Amino acid sequence: MAGGQERVLRRRIRSVQSTKKITRAMELIAASQIVRAQARIAAARPYREGMARIVIETAVGDPTAAGRLLGTPETIERVGVLAIVADRGLCGGYNTSVFRATERLVADQRRGGAEVRLFTVGKKAQGYFRFRGQAVEHSFTGMSERPTFEDARRVARVVVPPFVEGEVDQLVVVSTRFRSAGSQMVEVRQLLPLADPRQLVGEDAVAVRELDAAEAEEVRDGYTEFEPEAAELLADLAPRAAETDIFGALLEAAASEVTARQRAMAAATDNADELVKKYSRIMNRARQDSITTEIMEIVGGAEALRADDVDSDGGEMIRTAV
């Protein structure tokens, strides 16, 4: 019985050790990807800041031209929701956090009487919303780990036209904002209408602060001539700015995904270590019990043989004098 238990434990230990090698390798791969993902976010930031500069200059130059393309709509009857998750799992609660935020947003909008059109990025979103009976108008896959600007354009070509054509009043994106390797948070941001750059805060306000410090006086007191007209320019800027924002959201989601995967695989590796120690202790205890049992059997057998020898001699020997 003890020998069979020992064999089972040995198999479990080998299985856990094999799993540990896999999780350790995935942890190292994810750790190497974090730096690259951060570099891509930093490389895309100047383009996003440049787009914010153009938008604010156009809005300041002709505020009435902004219309429904800038600011926050007063009434929302139809809303488009873009949820960005991963194509793969094994990244802790990364996908689940976005799913929960998306479901809360959709439920709140529907309680308010708004019609919701759902778009998703990431293979995991397909199965999740299909299982819950939530209709997804369009789903994009194969771009979560290393998104390109062309991927952002593919998404924008689907999610932006409904707003431009007046089919939805607002387009929002639900994704994970990457702040640092130790801090990521799920965020719901308005994609269209364009957020007024003068009202942004935090990291999104970097470009506006630089503009205020260096160029605000010139924009306020000078004269800017637009060609084409500001209204036409903003209509053309809206899809391009949306592409930029979607690309930024994809990059930050990719960085958050690999960071979450690195943490999850590190925890899995630590758990594998604990399991190996636990099974080793149990196996050693079982082996010790087996050895103790065998020793007891040997001692018991020896005592039995000694008793048989005494009985075969007829009891106690009597010496006689010659």
Summary of the structure (lengths in Angstrom):
residues: 322
radius of gyration: 34.0
end to end distance: 59.3
largest distance: 145.1
contacts: 961
relative contact order: 0.17
helix: 66%
strand: 12%
